């Protein structure tokens, strides 16, 4: 007589058996690779807290984009590090801004690679907040920020961005971007909204990379409380109503339940952002010899996909794609 457990074991005996019953198959095609584009010539600054990741001038960003494409990664996500920051975030919507120039250069060099443009003001404001600030009151001005965010999105679409990804979390930003894009003739350009974006400690290394830590206060006024999951569904529903084409949960690892709930609540594609701090902690353990990098990274990314993500934004993307190709 067979024990019931034998039925489970019967499909685990060989790689072939495991293969045909596997529920989740990770592929390079699932990934989007973030790139930090810096102003200047021939810049390649390592980011101390993110081993293997650099601030890259446009020539190097193009090389990195080509590499991603050759590994079968369908898209890159661009963040800009401008020369100068100011209170109006002028670098964000400058038609000759660092991201706008990088979009043109990458689309010229690798037209088939999708270029996703992050829309936020925090990398361009002198105070590091994601919107325009009323200094006397020390608050972020939602509606004034919307206008500049919409201008930013239009300038990125004009430069050739394939997807516009607002990460600022101002109220009404998806609707504001959609109507500006439509008005400017970009009604075909999709919006990937950072819909459930938590106020997370795991953005720390990114803020080093983008030099965008807020100079006063924090982002809790516009980012979500890690304790809330139902609120994420409300954020997603609002973004869908406003016209989002893809919705995102960010970060990924502490919010796998949220990814699953969003997946079950909408039929739109769901993206998950495996953020800088998630990358850093894994890399740190690997550098100490405490974890096997390939296994830990592939297990992590498989877990994010199994939770329900269709698209995984990850700094591990090129390494993972290389491992998956073997
Ligand atoms: C900008 C933005 C942030 C990240 C993506 N877009 C930082 C923040 O909100 O402070 C974080 C990405 C990462 O940590 O990898 N609003």
Boltz pocket constraint, residues with backbone or C-beta under 6 A from the ligand:
constraints:
  - pocket:
      binder: B
      contacts: [[A, 118], [A, 120], [A, 122], [A, 130], [A, 167], [A, 168], [A, 202], [A, 203], [A, 204], [A, 205], [A, 206], [A, 207], [A, 212], [A, 219], [A, 274], [A, 275], [A, 276], [A, 277]]
      max_distance: 6.0
